[in-house]
Amino acid sequence: MNNEGDESWEIVLETIDAAEVAVVKSLLDAAGLPYVTRGEDQFDAFRGAFRGTVFSPAARPVTFLVPADMAEDARLLLQPEL
């Protein structure tokens, strides 16, 4: 059995929208897809990347990564419906 550290992880989504972060987590959890996030600790949920009307260069998007062999399933799950 592979350790999580041995797996290759792929980015499936980046967002600066706090509501989208919550929805994406919920969708991935419900589908049973493992994921990790990057940049969430730098993310201000109440202000996002903006402070008033001024863009904050310190703000970064939250990045969602899933195991490479599950990336296509995750992308399909997270694809907006047209």
N, C-alpha and C positions, 0 to 999 in steps of 0.2 A: 504494500500500500504506500502511495506517495505522500510525503509530507507537503503541507501547503507551501513551504519554502522551496520545494523541488519543482513545483508546477510553474508553468509559464502563464502569466496573467495578461489580459488585454483590456485596454480602455474601451468601454462601451458608451460612456456618456460623460460630458462635462457641463456643469451648469452653475450659475451664480444665483439662481432663484431658490430661496429657502423652501417654498412650497413644493417645488419640483423635487428637491432633495428628499423631502418626507414621502412624497408619492412614489418615487423610484425605489426607496428602501422598502416601502410596503409591497410594491409589485414583486420585487426580487425575493423578499421573504416569503410571500404567498406562493410563489412558483418554486420555492425550495432551491433557488440558485444562490450559491455562496458568492459573496462579494467583499471587497475591501474598498475603503474610500481614502482619498488623499486630499489634503487641503481643508478638511472639515474643521480642524482645530483652528485654522486661520480665518474661518468664515464667520462673519457677524450675521447671525440669523435675522436680526432686526433691521440691519442696514444693508446687507448684501455687499456689493462692491461700491455702493454709493453712500456718501455721507451728505445728506441734503441734496444739493444740486452739483456737488463736486465729486468727480470720480476719485476713488482712493486707489493709488497705485500699489498699496500694500495688500489689497484684497486679491484673492486668487479664486478661481472656480473650484468647486468640489468635483473631483474626478472619481468615477466609479469604475472599478476593475473587476473582472470575473475570470475564472480559469479559461485559458485559451480554447479548450475543447467545448466550452459552453457559451462562448462569445456570440455565436450566431443566434442561439436561442434567446439570449438576453437582448440582443439588438431587435429581434422580431417582437419580443414582448414589449420593449420600450418604444417601438416605432409608433409615431402618432397616427391615429386613424384619419383617413382622408374623407 
